[in-house]
Amino acid sequence: MASLSVGMACLGLVLCMVVVPSLATVYNVGDASGWATGVDYSSWASDKTFEVGDSLVFNYPTSHTVEEVSSSDYSACTVGKAISTDSTGATTINLKTAGTHYFICGVAGHCENGMKLAVKVESSSSSS
């Protein structure tokens, strides 16, 4: 009887390890449009709830970049001081901390033309 209880406890632990990580959401930035000029990213993000553990997937031609920047650099479209940058055409950003995260395209003129995204990340609603 004790081995049955231990077996059930192990099964419960394994299920928690499988189910809890699967609660994270993967967001394809811009949906079918991807990371491109001419997309309203404020509208795209407005109906989404981002949480710690979620991921942002940026798909784009290599004529663009994805740069995570500070709030002030986001507002001013300042390039050259990025927290992180990528230009591979497929960038995944794992949202590891709560707070607002800011992304721009570092190609001249692209941010000024709306190629920028701000996401407010909330603490995960699932408990560990």
NUSE-741301 format. One record per residue (C-alpha): x, y, z; residue in one letter. Coordinates in steps of 0.02 Angstrom, whole numbers, plus 32768, in hexadecimal, padded with zeros to 4 digits. Example, Ala and Ser with C-alpha at 12.3 -4.5 7.8 and 13.67 -1.06 7.14 Angstrom:
BEGIN
82677F1F8186A/82AC7FCB8165S/
// end
This chain:
BEGIN
800080008000M/809180768028A/80DE80587F7DS/8039808A7F2BL/803B812F7F8BS/80EF814F7F59V/80C681257EA5G/8032819E7EA4M/809E82277EF2A/8122820D7E6CC/809E82117DE4L/805882B37E2CG/810683017E30L/812782CF7D7BV/808083187D44L/80A783BC7D9BC/814F83C47D44M/80FC83A87C9AV/805D840F7CAFV/80A384AB7D05V/812584D57C7EP/80A384B97BF7S/803C85487C40L/80B885C37BF3A/807B86157B54T/80E2862E7AB7V/80B186CE7A5BY/80DD86E479A4N/80FB879F799EV/808987EE791CG/8037874578FBD/803C8721783EA/808B87CC7819S/812287A67886G/819F882D78B6W/818F88A87828A/816D895C77FDT/80B7898F77EDG/807789267880V/802089767916D/8076891B79A5Y/801B897F7A2AS/7F76893A79EAS/7FC1888C79D7W/7FF788897A8EA/7F5E88E17AD6S/7EF188477AEED/7F7B87D57B2EK/7FB287AF7BE0T/806C878C7BE6F/80B0872C7C7CE/815B86F97CBBV/818586577C61G/813286897BBDD/819786A17B1DS/8194871D7A90L/81C486D979E5V/81FA875C7966F/81FC871F78B1N/824687977833Y/82B987A9779EP/836D87CA77CCT/8358887D7791S/831188A0783FH/834F888B78F1T/8300886A799AV/834A88D67A23E/831288D87AD7E/832989897B16V/830589F87BABS/82648A5A7BBCS/82B88AFD7B8BS/830E8AAE7AF3D/82668A647AC0Y/820F8B0D7ACCS/82988B667A6BA/82BD8AD579F3C/83738ADD7A29T/83E08A5579DEV/848F8A217A11G/846E8A057ACBK/840A89637AC5A/83FB88EF7B5AI/83FD88607ADBS/83F788577A1ET/83DC87D37998D/83D087D578DBS/83C1871C78AFT/830E8726786EG/82C686B978F8A/82DB86FE79A7T/828B86B37A41T/8285871D7ADEI/825D86C17B7EN/820287367BF5L/825D87127C98K/823187AB7D00T/8194880E7D26A/818A88C27CEAG/818289177C42T/81F988DB7BBCH/821E89467B24Y/8251890E7A75F/827D896F79D9I/82C5894F792DC/8371899E7928G/837089C2786EV/836D8A7D784CA/82BC8AC07840G/82638A1D7869H/823F8A437921C/82048AF378F4E/818C8AA27879N/813E8A367900G/81AD899D7906M/81AF899979C4K/815A892F7A48L/814089487B02A/80FC88B77B69V/80CA88BD7C1FK/80FB88187C6EV/809F87E07D0AE/80DA87667D8ES/80A686B67D60S/7FF986877DA0S/802D85D27DBBS/807F85A37E5ES/8111852E7E6CS/
// end
